[in-house]
Amino acid sequence: MMRPILYLTAEIGLEPGLPTYAGGLGVLAGDHVRSAADLDLPLTAVSLYYREGYGLQNLDEEGAQTLSFPRLEPDRVLEPGGFDLSIEINGESIQLATWKREVTGLNGHTITVWFLDAGLPQNDGSWQRVSERLYGGGPENRLRQELILGFGGLALAEALGMTDQMQLHLNEGHTAFAGYGLAKRYSLEKVRARCLFTTHTPVSAGHDRFDWEMVRNICGSDLTEALTALVPGDRLNMSHLAAAHARAINGVSVTNAQVAQDLFPNRDLEAVTNGVHLETWCMPPMLRLFDDCLPGWREDQSLLAGAVDLPDEALGAAREQCRRELVQYVNAQTQAGLREDLPVLGFARRMTGYKRANLILRDSQRLEALAEQFGGLQIVFAGRAHPRDTEGQGIIRALTAASKATSPRLRIAMLPNYSMWSGRLLTGGVDLWLNNPIRPLEASGTSGMKASFQGVPNLSILDGWWVEGCRDGENGFAFGSEEPSRDDPGDAEALYDCLQKRVLPLVTAKDVGPWRAMQKQAILTAQDFSSRRMVSDYAERYYRQAV
């Protein structure tokens, strides 16, 4: 019998209007919970509530990014949890309210997602700020958020009567204090036998690390000394703390696990490649096509193998409707003047240097010539930069400038305020999904999976999930160097060459048969990268093995 699972995550994307996610990590957590509900798993999820979320992105005429933070009180979007919790940190009692949202699966199985709320007047202001902004407020606030998530999550589990029997799934190092707290109650050996740690970040700089002096000031001497013994080093490494309590550690793609291995000496990282909740991310025209032509696919995803027999005319009509909806929305938001009859490339993800959103703009004359040669080309960009990421903000300004310099043949738009809602529209509405990170820094790349399921082939560097999913020239395209180094000139040249010789001749050909065949193969690929497959992997390899 499977032990009940306590799944902890600092962010979770359940719906666009619930401000509890920032990006891929939170969206993945939401898909994990949805598929766990579909599979009837005994999982309970715990996160934090953030009244101001991660902020709304605003761009001025020059592409300068500012963020606004409208407040949303939890009682407007969540149900009361019914538990008032109290935890003690460094002799201080911190009160927590609880809120919840139910997620119901295909068979009616319900999973509760709990949100901890420290924004109560009886708490000191430094603890109230935990529940203000996701990843906001500097390192002191981040540490406090992670303390509340870990210790508060255990307090909730005890209130639910789960503690004695449960296993832990720690989604990133932010959740590590839960492992520590449970081991203090029982034993390190017992917790390790039933704890899994998932890491998404392949580079050291992406893992939370806190100065020991700050840890001592907030946590007190006793807890600091105990943490120092567990994870010695010049700073408290939260991922190492999570790993110290875990029986197994997994990365989120085969490449990600290989690259992150060096960050965890003396441990063997395994791989569970991410997946996406297909129904959630599919635009209505494609959903209707699948329901009409592949009845029962929602319950039995193996039926998606029948995508190869989808009628070309019906597939083409659904894809054109998706593009039409995207173009109309982008034009309404940006006045970009996109056309519904020209192919659209899409690029949407966090704007930061290693993702290289502006790689395709490196030679604007070459890009313009390609657009002229093939009768027109359109590119839609979306994504936000971290407020302290000056390189990422510079990329947004460059994309905005490029959108102003467009011609009748080459049209470019920079869409502000990328969200779950616009993410579905973008991945489903474009014709090709572009991805060109510096290899091998892409953890997984779930947006490409969402695109593929909707008949949108990927045009991508071989990194993340595409290393496993790509059948070059059959279900999409691979370009660029496979070496683990940055080569912007070489990768840009490879991208232009791929567009000119392979991609655009296929997309714009009068005979649409080969293009439809590739779209069908893209759909077929997605069944191997669904979150149902992902969660099934977790269940068989880890959840059922916890002792």
SVG drawing of the C-alpha trace seen along z (x, -y; Angstrom):
<svg xmlns="http://www.w3.org/2000/svg" viewBox="-16 -55 49 57">
<polyline fill="none" stroke="black" stroke-width="0.4" points="0.0,0.0 1.4,-3.4 2.2,-5.8 0.4,-9.2 2.6,-11.7 3.2,-15.2 4.3,-17.2 6.0,-20.6 6.7,-23.3 7.4,-27.1 5.2,-27.9 2.3,-26.2 0.4,-27.2 -3.2,-26.1 -4.8,-28.8 -3.7,-32.1 -5.5,-34.3 -4.1,-32.6 -0.8,-34.5 1.2,-31.5 3.5,-30.8 6.4,-32.5 7.3,-30.3 8.2,-26.7 8.7,-25.3 5.3,-26.4 3.6,-25.4 5.2,-22.0 4.0,-21.6 0.4,-22.4 0.6,-19.7 2.1,-17.3 -1.0,-17.7 -3.5,-17.5 -2.0,-14.2 -1.8,-12.8 -5.5,-13.5 -6.1,-11.8 -4.1,-8.7 -6.0,-8.6 -2.8,-9.0 -2.9,-9.8 -1.1,-13.1 -1.5,-16.3 0.3,-19.4 1.5,-22.4 2.7,-25.8 2.6,-29.4 0.1,-32.1 1.5,-35.4 -0.9,-38.4 1.2,-40.3 2.3,-37.2 5.3,-37.6 4.1,-40.9 2.5,-42.0 4.9,-43.0 4.6,-46.4 6.7,-47.5 7.0,-51.1 7.6,-52.2 11.3,-51.4 10.8,-48.0 11.8,-49.1 10.3,-46.6 8.5,-47.6 6.4,-45.5 3.2,-46.2 2.0,-44.3 -1.8,-44.5 -2.9,-42.7 -5.2,-39.8 -6.5,-38.6 -6.7,-34.8 -10.4,-34.8 -11.3,-36.0 -9.8,-33.0 -9.4,-30.2 -11.5,-28.4 -10.6,-28.6 -8.5,-25.6 -10.0,-25.3 -6.7,-25.0 -4.9,-27.7 -1.3,-26.6 1.5,-27.8 5.2,-27.1 8.2,-28.2 11.4,-29.6 14.2,-30.9 11.8,-31.2 9.3,-33.2 5.8,-31.9 4.5,-32.4 0.8,-32.0 -0.3,-30.6 -3.7,-30.6 -4.5,-27.9 -6.3,-28.1 -7.1,-25.4 -8.0,-24.6 -9.4,-21.2 -8.1,-19.6 -10.4,-16.9 -9.1,-14.2 -10.7,-12.4 -12.3,-9.8 -13.5,-12.2 -10.5,-11.7 -9.8,-15.0 -6.4,-16.3 -6.2,-19.3 -3.6,-22.0 -2.9,-23.8 -1.6,-27.3 0.1,-28.6 -0.4,-32.3 1.8,-34.2 0.3,-37.6 -1.5,-37.9 -1.6,-40.9 -0.4,-38.9 2.9,-38.1 5.9,-40.5 6.2,-42.4 9.2,-40.4 7.1,-37.2 4.1,-38.9 6.2,-39.8 6.6,-36.1 3.2,-36.1 3.6,-39.3 5.7,-38.5 6.9,-35.3 10.7,-35.2 10.6,-38.8 12.3,-40.9 15.9,-39.8 17.7,-36.8 16.3,-37.3 12.7,-37.0 13.6,-34.1 15.0,-32.2 11.9,-33.1 9.6,-31.8 11.5,-28.5 11.3,-28.1 7.5,-28.7 7.1,-26.3 9.1,-23.5 8.1,-23.7 4.7,-25.0 4.1,-22.2 5.0,-19.7 2.6,-21.4 -0.2,-21.1 0.6,-17.4 0.4,-16.8 -3.0,-18.6 -4.1,-16.3 -3.0,-13.2 -0.5,-12.3 2.9,-12.6 3.4,-9.0 2.7,-7.4 3.6,-9.9 6.4,-10.2 7.9,-13.5 8.4,-14.8 10.6,-17.9 10.2,-20.0 13.5,-22.0 15.6,-23.0 13.2,-25.7 11.4,-22.9 14.4,-21.4 13.4,-22.3 10.5,-19.8 13.1,-17.0 15.1,-18.4 12.0,-18.9 10.7,-15.4 14.1,-13.8 14.3,-15.7 11.0,-14.1 11.8,-10.6 15.3,-9.8 17.4,-10.7 17.4,-7.1 13.6,-6.8 13.1,-10.0 15.6,-9.1 13.7,-5.9 10.7,-7.9 11.9,-11.1 12.5,-12.1 14.2,-15.4 13.7,-16.8 16.1,-19.3 15.5,-21.4 18.5,-23.7 21.7,-22.5 24.0,-25.4 25.3,-26.2 24.2,-29.9 20.6,-28.9 20.4,-27.1 19.5,-29.0 22.4,-29.6 22.3,-31.6 25.1,-33.2 25.5,-31.4 25.4,-34.6 22.0,-35.5 20.8,-31.9 21.9,-32.3 20.2,-35.6 16.9,-34.3 17.0,-30.6 19.0,-30.8 22.2,-29.1 20.8,-25.6 19.2,-25.1 22.2,-26.7 24.7,-24.4 22.6,-21.4 22.4,-22.6 26.1,-23.2 26.7,-19.6 24.4,-18.3 25.6,-20.5 29.0,-22.0 30.3,-24.7 30.7,-28.5 26.9,-29.0 23.7,-27.0 23.0,-25.3 19.3,-24.4 19.6,-21.9 22.3,-20.0 20.1,-20.1 17.3,-18.6 19.6,-16.0 20.9,-15.1 17.4,-13.9 16.5,-12.1 16.8,-8.5 16.9,-9.5 17.5,-12.7 16.2,-13.2 16.7,-15.7 14.0,-16.7 15.5,-15.4 18.2,-13.0 20.6,-15.8 19.6,-17.8 20.5,-14.9 23.8,-14.5 24.7,-18.2 23.5,-18.6 25.4,-15.5 28.5,-17.5 26.5,-19.7 25.8,-16.6 29.1,-14.8 28.8,-11.2 25.2,-11.0 23.8,-9.4 21.2,-11.6 18.5,-9.8 16.2,-11.3 12.4,-11.7 11.8,-13.8 9.1,-16.4 5.8,-16.3 2.7,-18.5 -1.0,-18.1 -2.2,-17.7 -5.8,-18.8 -4.9,-21.9 -2.5,-23.3 -4.4,-22.4 -6.4,-25.2 -10.1,-24.5 -9.8,-23.9 -7.3,-21.1 -9.2,-19.7 -12.3,-19.4 -10.3,-17.7 -8.9,-15.1 -12.3,-14.5 -13.9,-14.0 -11.2,-11.9 -9.6,-10.1 -12.5,-9.5 -11.3,-8.3 -7.9,-9.8 -8.3,-11.8 -8.7,-8.5 -6.3,-6.5 -3.4,-8.6 -2.1,-5.6 -4.9,-6.5 -2.9,-9.5 -1.0,-7.1 -4.0,-7.6 -2.8,-11.1 -1.0,-9.9 -4.4,-9.2 -6.0,-12.6 -7.7,-14.0 -5.3,-16.6 -8.2,-19.0 -9.5,-18.9 -6.0,-19.3 -5.3,-22.2 -8.5,-23.9 -7.9,-23.5 -4.3,-24.8 -5.5,-27.8 -8.1,-28.7 -5.4,-28.5 -3.2,-30.8 -6.1,-33.2 -6.9,-33.5 -3.3,-34.1 -2.8,-36.8 -5.9,-38.6 -4.9,-38.7 -1.3,-39.8 -2.6,-42.6 -5.1,-43.7 -2.3,-43.9 0.6,-45.3 -0.8,-46.8 1.8,-44.7 -0.2,-44.3 0.4,-40.5 -1.4,-38.7 -3.4,-35.5 -2.1,-34.0 1.6,-34.1 3.6,-31.6 4.4,-32.5 7.4,-31.5 7.0,-31.7 9.5,-32.2 8.2,-32.6 10.1,-31.9 12.0,-33.7 14.1,-36.4 17.7,-35.8 21.0,-35.6 21.5,-31.8 18.1,-31.4 19.2,-33.8 15.7,-35.1 17.4,-37.5 19.6,-35.0 17.4,-34.9 17.8,-38.7 21.6,-38.6 21.7,-39.2 18.7,-41.3 19.5,-41.6 19.7,-37.8 16.4,-37.4 14.7,-40.0 16.0,-38.3 14.5,-35.0 11.2,-36.6 11.3,-38.1 12.3,-34.8 9.5,-32.9 6.7,-35.5 6.7,-36.6 7.6,-35.6 6.3,-36.6 7.8,-36.1 6.1,-36.6 8.2,-36.9 7.0,-36.9 8.7,-36.6 9.8,-38.7 13.2,-39.3 14.0,-39.1 14.2,-42.7 17.9,-42.3 18.7,-40.6 20.1,-43.6 21.0,-41.4 17.5,-39.9 16.0,-43.4 18.4,-44.5 17.1,-41.6 13.5,-42.7 14.5,-46.2 16.2,-44.7 13.2,-42.7 11.0,-45.7 13.3,-47.7 13.1,-44.9 9.3,-45.0 9.4,-48.6 11.7,-48.0 9.5,-45.4 8.6,-45.5 5.6,-44.2 7.5,-40.8 9.0,-40.5 6.7,-41.3 7.8,-41.0 5.8,-41.4 6.9,-41.5 3.9,-40.5 3.9,-41.7 2.9,-39.9 3.5,-36.3 1.2,-34.1 -0.4,-30.6 -3.2,-31.9 -1.1,-33.5 1.3,-30.6 -1.4,-28.2 -2.3,-30.6 1.3,-31.0 2.3,-27.4 -0.9,-26.5 -1.2,-29.4 2.2,-29.6 3.4,-27.4 6.8,-26.6 8.2,-26.7 11.7,-28.2 14.2,-27.3 17.9,-28.1 19.5,-28.0 23.2,-27.7 23.6,-24.0 23.4,-22.2 21.7,-24.8 18.0,-24.0 16.6,-21.9 13.7,-20.5 11.7,-23.0 8.0,-22.1 6.7,-24.8 8.1,-22.8 6.0,-19.8 2.9,-21.9 3.5,-23.1 4.2,-19.7 1.0,-18.2 -0.9,-20.9 0.7,-20.0 3.4,-22.7 6.9,-21.3 9.9,-22.4 12.8,-24.2 15.4,-23.8 18.9,-23.4 19.4,-19.8 19.0,-20.4 16.6,-19.5 13.7,-17.3 14.4,-17.8 17.5,-15.5 15.0,-12.7 12.1,-13.8 13.6,-15.0 13.4,-13.0 15.1,-15.6 13.1,-16.3 10.3,-14.0 8.6,-15.6 10.5,-18.9 14.0,-20.3 17.3,-20.4 20.0,-22.9 23.3,-24.2 26.2,-22.8 25.9,-19.9 29.0,-21.1 28.5,-22.4 29.7,-26.0 28.4,-29.3 28.7,-29.9 26.2,-32.7 27.6,-33.3 27.7,-29.6 24.3,-28.8 22.7,-31.8 24.1,-30.7 22.9,-27.2 19.4,-28.6 19.3,-30.7 20.5,-27.8 17.9,-25.5 15.1,-28.0 16.2,-28.6 16.9,-25.0 14.6,-22.9 11.9,-24.7 10.4,-27.5 10.4,-25.4 8.3,-22.8 6.0,-25.3 5.3,-27.4 5.1,-24.6 1.9,-24.3 1.8,-20.6 0.8,-20.7 1.0,-16.9 4.6,-16.7 3.9,-19.6 0.8,-17.9 2.7,-14.7 5.3,-16.5 2.5,-18.2 1.0,-14.7 4.4,-13.3 4.7,-16.3 1.4,-15.3 2.4,-11.7 5.6,-12.7 3.7,-14.5 2.2,-11.3 5.7,-10.4 6.0,-13.8 2.7,-14.1 2.6,-14.7 0.5,-11.5 3.6,-9.6 5.8,-11.7 3.7,-11.1 3.4,-7.5 7.2,-7.3 7.4,-8.9 4.7,-6.6 6.4,-3.4 10.0,-4.3 9.7,-6.2 6.2,-6.6 5.5,-2.8 9.1,-2.1 8.9,-4.3 9.2,-2.1"/>
</svg>
